[in-house]
Amino acid sequence: MDNQISKNYLEELKKRKKESHVHKKYQMIGLMLSEILEDDKHKALYIKLAKERDEEELLTLAKSIAEKKDVNSKGAYFMRVLFDGDKNKKAKK
């Protein structure tokens, strides 16, 4: 009987794993960013950025970087451009 219960439990876990755990808009934006930039390792970082920043700005920047063929690490380049832009905005103030 215990074997049957554990088998059902494992099947339930597999089913839940396939379901989406996205509940907020910024979570979806962050996942979209990681997909656009082909950087699944840093999903949490993109979700955090999407929570704190303008989604249109992030998506526009990510799409423009994704179109560049000569960029090896799109995620790293995205972060560089994003934070260089922040420094330029602060310097102008």
Chimera marker file (.cmm) of the C-alpha trace (Angstrom):
<marker_set name="trace">
<marker id="1" x="0.000" y="0.000" z="0.000" r="1" g="1" b="0" radius="0.5"/>
<marker id="2" x="2.817" y="2.432" z="0.856" r="1" g="1" b="0" radius="0.5"/>
<marker id="3" x="4.393" y="1.859" z="-2.558" r="1" g="1" b="0" radius="0.5"/>
<marker id="4" x="1.133" y="2.869" z="-4.270" r="1" g="1" b="0" radius="0.5"/>
<marker id="5" x="0.889" y="6.047" z="-2.199" r="1" g="1" b="0" radius="0.5"/>
<marker id="6" x="4.457" y="7.078" z="-2.972" r="1" g="1" b="0" radius="0.5"/>
<marker id="7" x="3.909" y="6.352" z="-6.674" r="1" g="1" b="0" radius="0.5"/>
<marker id="8" x="0.810" y="8.563" z="-6.724" r="1" g="1" b="0" radius="0.5"/>
<marker id="9" x="2.694" y="11.261" z="-4.851" r="1" g="1" b="0" radius="0.5"/>
<marker id="10" x="5.547" y="11.215" z="-7.363" r="1" g="1" b="0" radius="0.5"/>
<marker id="11" x="3.081" y="11.406" z="-10.248" r="1" g="1" b="0" radius="0.5"/>
<marker id="12" x="1.401" y="14.386" z="-8.590" r="1" g="1" b="0" radius="0.5"/>
<marker id="13" x="4.750" y="16.157" z="-8.201" r="1" g="1" b="0" radius="0.5"/>
<marker id="14" x="5.574" y="15.580" z="-11.872" r="1" g="1" b="0" radius="0.5"/>
<marker id="15" x="2.204" y="17.029" z="-12.857" r="1" g="1" b="0" radius="0.5"/>
<marker id="16" x="2.699" y="20.120" z="-10.663" r="1" g="1" b="0" radius="0.5"/>
<marker id="17" x="6.171" y="20.691" z="-12.076" r="1" g="1" b="0" radius="0.5"/>
<marker id="18" x="4.693" y="21.194" z="-15.539" r="1" g="1" b="0" radius="0.5"/>
<marker id="19" x="2.256" y="23.844" z="-14.322" r="1" g="1" b="0" radius="0.5"/>
<marker id="20" x="3.162" y="27.519" z="-14.376" r="1" g="1" b="0" radius="0.5"/>
<marker id="21" x="4.061" y="29.216" z="-11.102" r="1" g="1" b="0" radius="0.5"/>
<marker id="22" x="3.703" y="32.722" z="-12.519" r="1" g="1" b="0" radius="0.5"/>
<marker id="23" x="1.232" y="34.821" z="-10.559" r="1" g="1" b="0" radius="0.5"/>
<marker id="24" x="2.355" y="38.415" z="-11.212" r="1" g="1" b="0" radius="0.5"/>
<marker id="25" x="2.960" y="40.368" z="-14.401" r="1" g="1" b="0" radius="0.5"/>
<marker id="26" x="6.568" y="41.185" z="-13.484" r="1" g="1" b="0" radius="0.5"/>
<marker id="27" x="7.303" y="37.468" z="-13.123" r="1" g="1" b="0" radius="0.5"/>
<marker id="28" x="6.173" y="36.868" z="-16.692" r="1" g="1" b="0" radius="0.5"/>
<marker id="29" x="8.207" y="39.845" z="-17.931" r="1" g="1" b="0" radius="0.5"/>
<marker id="30" x="11.305" y="38.498" z="-16.163" r="1" g="1" b="0" radius="0.5"/>
<marker id="31" x="10.849" y="35.080" z="-17.739" r="1" g="1" b="0" radius="0.5"/>
<marker id="32" x="10.362" y="36.701" z="-21.128" r="1" g="1" b="0" radius="0.5"/>
<marker id="33" x="13.619" y="38.611" z="-20.662" r="1" g="1" b="0" radius="0.5"/>
<marker id="34" x="15.527" y="35.438" z="-19.828" r="1" g="1" b="0" radius="0.5"/>
<marker id="35" x="14.065" y="33.754" z="-22.893" r="1" g="1" b="0" radius="0.5"/>
<marker id="36" x="14.791" y="36.683" z="-25.236" r="1" g="1" b="0" radius="0.5"/>
<marker id="37" x="18.369" y="36.928" z="-23.962" r="1" g="1" b="0" radius="0.5"/>
<marker id="38" x="18.808" y="33.127" z="-23.960" r="1" g="1" b="0" radius="0.5"/>
<marker id="39" x="19.901" y="33.238" z="-20.310" r="1" g="1" b="0" radius="0.5"/>
<marker id="40" x="17.856" y="30.732" z="-18.302" r="1" g="1" b="0" radius="0.5"/>
<marker id="41" x="20.419" y="30.620" z="-15.492" r="1" g="1" b="0" radius="0.5"/>
<marker id="42" x="19.526" y="34.132" z="-14.342" r="1" g="1" b="0" radius="0.5"/>
<marker id="43" x="15.712" y="34.047" z="-14.383" r="1" g="1" b="0" radius="0.5"/>
<marker id="44" x="15.472" y="35.323" z="-10.808" r="1" g="1" b="0" radius="0.5"/>
<marker id="45" x="17.626" y="38.344" z="-11.655" r="1" g="1" b="0" radius="0.5"/>
<marker id="46" x="15.410" y="39.280" z="-14.604" r="1" g="1" b="0" radius="0.5"/>
<marker id="47" x="12.286" y="38.854" z="-12.490" r="1" g="1" b="0" radius="0.5"/>
<marker id="48" x="13.782" y="41.194" z="-9.879" r="1" g="1" b="0" radius="0.5"/>
<marker id="49" x="14.645" y="43.765" z="-12.552" r="1" g="1" b="0" radius="0.5"/>
<marker id="50" x="11.137" y="43.520" z="-13.997" r="1" g="1" b="0" radius="0.5"/>
<marker id="51" x="9.676" y="44.155" z="-10.558" r="1" g="1" b="0" radius="0.5"/>
<marker id="52" x="11.782" y="47.275" z="-9.996" r="1" g="1" b="0" radius="0.5"/>
<marker id="53" x="11.971" y="48.837" z="-13.473" r="1" g="1" b="0" radius="0.5"/>
<marker id="54" x="9.878" y="49.873" z="-16.459" r="1" g="1" b="0" radius="0.5"/>
<marker id="55" x="8.892" y="46.761" z="-18.399" r="1" g="1" b="0" radius="0.5"/>
<marker id="56" x="8.783" y="48.500" z="-21.784" r="1" g="1" b="0" radius="0.5"/>
<marker id="57" x="12.330" y="49.802" z="-21.359" r="1" g="1" b="0" radius="0.5"/>
<marker id="58" x="13.601" y="46.342" z="-20.367" r="1" g="1" b="0" radius="0.5"/>
<marker id="59" x="11.835" y="44.505" z="-23.175" r="1" g="1" b="0" radius="0.5"/>
<marker id="60" x="12.904" y="47.034" z="-25.804" r="1" g="1" b="0" radius="0.5"/>
<marker id="61" x="16.523" y="46.820" z="-24.692" r="1" g="1" b="0" radius="0.5"/>
<marker id="62" x="16.451" y="43.005" z="-24.552" r="1" g="1" b="0" radius="0.5"/>
<marker id="63" x="14.953" y="42.744" z="-28.044" r="1" g="1" b="0" radius="0.5"/>
<marker id="64" x="17.510" y="45.123" z="-29.520" r="1" g="1" b="0" radius="0.5"/>
<marker id="65" x="20.350" y="43.136" z="-27.942" r="1" g="1" b="0" radius="0.5"/>
<marker id="66" x="18.868" y="39.816" z="-29.078" r="1" g="1" b="0" radius="0.5"/>
<marker id="67" x="18.993" y="41.058" z="-32.680" r="1" g="1" b="0" radius="0.5"/>
<marker id="68" x="22.756" y="41.641" z="-32.489" r="1" g="1" b="0" radius="0.5"/>
<marker id="69" x="24.547" y="38.679" z="-34.039" r="1" g="1" b="0" radius="0.5"/>
<marker id="70" x="28.031" y="39.534" z="-32.738" r="1" g="1" b="0" radius="0.5"/>
<marker id="71" x="27.170" y="39.387" z="-29.008" r="1" g="1" b="0" radius="0.5"/>
<marker id="72" x="28.324" y="36.181" z="-27.313" r="1" g="1" b="0" radius="0.5"/>
<marker id="73" x="26.724" y="36.695" z="-23.896" r="1" g="1" b="0" radius="0.5"/>
<marker id="74" x="23.479" y="38.568" z="-24.430" r="1" g="1" b="0" radius="0.5"/>
<marker id="75" x="22.605" y="38.575" z="-20.731" r="1" g="1" b="0" radius="0.5"/>
<marker id="76" x="25.912" y="40.125" z="-19.701" r="1" g="1" b="0" radius="0.5"/>
<marker id="77" x="25.718" y="42.689" z="-22.483" r="1" g="1" b="0" radius="0.5"/>
<marker id="78" x="22.148" y="43.549" z="-21.468" r="1" g="1" b="0" radius="0.5"/>
<marker id="79" x="23.227" y="44.193" z="-17.876" r="1" g="1" b="0" radius="0.5"/>
<marker id="80" x="26.161" y="46.306" z="-19.020" r="1" g="1" b="0" radius="0.5"/>
<marker id="81" x="24.029" y="48.503" z="-21.275" r="1" g="1" b="0" radius="0.5"/>
<marker id="82" x="21.304" y="48.782" z="-18.636" r="1" g="1" b="0" radius="0.5"/>
<marker id="83" x="23.624" y="49.915" z="-15.843" r="1" g="1" b="0" radius="0.5"/>
<marker id="84" x="25.741" y="52.148" z="-18.086" r="1" g="1" b="0" radius="0.5"/>
<marker id="85" x="22.486" y="53.893" z="-18.963" r="1" g="1" b="0" radius="0.5"/>
<marker id="86" x="21.769" y="54.341" z="-15.245" r="1" g="1" b="0" radius="0.5"/>
<marker id="87" x="25.183" y="55.919" z="-14.706" r="1" g="1" b="0" radius="0.5"/>
<marker id="88" x="24.605" y="58.323" z="-17.601" r="1" g="1" b="0" radius="0.5"/>
<marker id="89" x="21.210" y="59.361" z="-16.191" r="1" g="1" b="0" radius="0.5"/>
<marker id="90" x="22.741" y="60.072" z="-12.772" r="1" g="1" b="0" radius="0.5"/>
<marker id="91" x="25.605" y="62.049" z="-14.297" r="1" g="1" b="0" radius="0.5"/>
<marker id="92" x="23.160" y="64.323" z="-16.155" r="1" g="1" b="0" radius="0.5"/>
<marker id="93" x="21.313" y="65.226" z="-12.947" r="1" g="1" b="0" radius="0.5"/>
<link id1="1" id2="2" r="1" g="1" b="0" radius="0.2"/>
<link id1="2" id2="3" r="1" g="1" b="0" radius="0.2"/>
<link id1="3" id2="4" r="1" g="1" b="0" radius="0.2"/>
<link id1="4" id2="5" r="1" g="1" b="0" radius="0.2"/>
<link id1="5" id2="6" r="1" g="1" b="0" radius="0.2"/>
<link id1="6" id2="7" r="1" g="1" b="0" radius="0.2"/>
<link id1="7" id2="8" r="1" g="1" b="0" radius="0.2"/>
<link id1="8" id2="9" r="1" g="1" b="0" radius="0.2"/>
<link id1="9" id2="10" r="1" g="1" b="0" radius="0.2"/>
<link id1="10" id2="11" r="1" g="1" b="0" radius="0.2"/>
<link id1="11" id2="12" r="1" g="1" b="0" radius="0.2"/>
<link id1="12" id2="13" r="1" g="1" b="0" radius="0.2"/>
<link id1="13" id2="14" r="1" g="1" b="0" radius="0.2"/>
<link id1="14" id2="15" r="1" g="1" b="0" radius="0.2"/>
<link id1="15" id2="16" r="1" g="1" b="0" radius="0.2"/>
<link id1="16" id2="17" r="1" g="1" b="0" radius="0.2"/>
<link id1="17" id2="18" r="1" g="1" b="0" radius="0.2"/>
<link id1="18" id2="19" r="1" g="1" b="0" radius="0.2"/>
<link id1="19" id2="20" r="1" g="1" b="0" radius="0.2"/>
<link id1="20" id2="21" r="1" g="1" b="0" radius="0.2"/>
<link id1="21" id2="22" r="1" g="1" b="0" radius="0.2"/>
<link id1="22" id2="23" r="1" g="1" b="0" radius="0.2"/>
<link id1="23" id2="24" r="1" g="1" b="0" radius="0.2"/>
<link id1="24" id2="25" r="1" g="1" b="0" radius="0.2"/>
<link id1="25" id2="26" r="1" g="1" b="0" radius="0.2"/>
<link id1="26" id2="27" r="1" g="1" b="0" radius="0.2"/>
<link id1="27" id2="28" r="1" g="1" b="0" radius="0.2"/>
<link id1="28" id2="29" r="1" g="1" b="0" radius="0.2"/>
<link id1="29" id2="30" r="1" g="1" b="0" radius="0.2"/>
<link id1="30" id2="31" r="1" g="1" b="0" radius="0.2"/>
<link id1="31" id2="32" r="1" g="1" b="0" radius="0.2"/>
<link id1="32" id2="33" r="1" g="1" b="0" radius="0.2"/>
<link id1="33" id2="34" r="1" g="1" b="0" radius="0.2"/>
<link id1="34" id2="35" r="1" g="1" b="0" radius="0.2"/>
<link id1="35" id2="36" r="1" g="1" b="0" radius="0.2"/>
<link id1="36" id2="37" r="1" g="1" b="0" radius="0.2"/>
<link id1="37" id2="38" r="1" g="1" b="0" radius="0.2"/>
<link id1="38" id2="39" r="1" g="1" b="0" radius="0.2"/>
<link id1="39" id2="40" r="1" g="1" b="0" radius="0.2"/>
<link id1="40" id2="41" r="1" g="1" b="0" radius="0.2"/>
<link id1="41" id2="42" r="1" g="1" b="0" radius="0.2"/>
<link id1="42" id2="43" r="1" g="1" b="0" radius="0.2"/>
<link id1="43" id2="44" r="1" g="1" b="0" radius="0.2"/>
<link id1="44" id2="45" r="1" g="1" b="0" radius="0.2"/>
<link id1="45" id2="46" r="1" g="1" b="0" radius="0.2"/>
<link id1="46" id2="47" r="1" g="1" b="0" radius="0.2"/>
<link id1="47" id2="48" r="1" g="1" b="0" radius="0.2"/>
<link id1="48" id2="49" r="1" g="1" b="0" radius="0.2"/>
<link id1="49" id2="50" r="1" g="1" b="0" radius="0.2"/>
<link id1="50" id2="51" r="1" g="1" b="0" radius="0.2"/>
<link id1="51" id2="52" r="1" g="1" b="0" radius="0.2"/>
<link id1="52" id2="53" r="1" g="1" b="0" radius="0.2"/>
<link id1="53" id2="54" r="1" g="1" b="0" radius="0.2"/>
<link id1="54" id2="55" r="1" g="1" b="0" radius="0.2"/>
<link id1="55" id2="56" r="1" g="1" b="0" radius="0.2"/>
<link id1="56" id2="57" r="1" g="1" b="0" radius="0.2"/>
<link id1="57" id2="58" r="1" g="1" b="0" radius="0.2"/>
<link id1="58" id2="59" r="1" g="1" b="0" radius="0.2"/>
<link id1="59" id2="60" r="1" g="1" b="0" radius="0.2"/>
<link id1="60" id2="61" r="1" g="1" b="0" radius="0.2"/>
<link id1="61" id2="62" r="1" g="1" b="0" radius="0.2"/>
<link id1="62" id2="63" r="1" g="1" b="0" radius="0.2"/>
<link id1="63" id2="64" r="1" g="1" b="0" radius="0.2"/>
<link id1="64" id2="65" r="1" g="1" b="0" radius="0.2"/>
<link id1="65" id2="66" r="1" g="1" b="0" radius="0.2"/>
<link id1="66" id2="67" r="1" g="1" b="0" radius="0.2"/>
<link id1="67" id2="68" r="1" g="1" b="0" radius="0.2"/>
<link id1="68" id2="69" r="1" g="1" b="0" radius="0.2"/>
<link id1="69" id2="70" r="1" g="1" b="0" radius="0.2"/>
<link id1="70" id2="71" r="1" g="1" b="0" radius="0.2"/>
<link id1="71" id2="72" r="1" g="1" b="0" radius="0.2"/>
<link id1="72" id2="73" r="1" g="1" b="0" radius="0.2"/>
<link id1="73" id2="74" r="1" g="1" b="0" radius="0.2"/>
<link id1="74" id2="75" r="1" g="1" b="0" radius="0.2"/>
<link id1="75" id2="76" r="1" g="1" b="0" radius="0.2"/>
<link id1="76" id2="77" r="1" g="1" b="0" radius="0.2"/>
<link id1="77" id2="78" r="1" g="1" b="0" radius="0.2"/>
<link id1="78" id2="79" r="1" g="1" b="0" radius="0.2"/>
<link id1="79" id2="80" r="1" g="1" b="0" radius="0.2"/>
<link id1="80" id2="81" r="1" g="1" b="0" radius="0.2"/>
<link id1="81" id2="82" r="1" g="1" b="0" radius="0.2"/>
<link id1="82" id2="83" r="1" g="1" b="0" radius="0.2"/>
<link id1="83" id2="84" r="1" g="1" b="0" radius="0.2"/>
<link id1="84" id2="85" r="1" g="1" b="0" radius="0.2"/>
<link id1="85" id2="86" r="1" g="1" b="0" radius="0.2"/>
<link id1="86" id2="87" r="1" g="1" b="0" radius="0.2"/>
<link id1="87" id2="88" r="1" g="1" b="0" radius="0.2"/>
<link id1="88" id2="89" r="1" g="1" b="0" radius="0.2"/>
<link id1="89" id2="90" r="1" g="1" b="0" radius="0.2"/>
<link id1="90" id2="91" r="1" g="1" b="0" radius="0.2"/>
<link id1="91" id2="92" r="1" g="1" b="0" radius="0.2"/>
<link id1="92" id2="93" r="1" g="1" b="0" radius="0.2"/>
</marker_set>
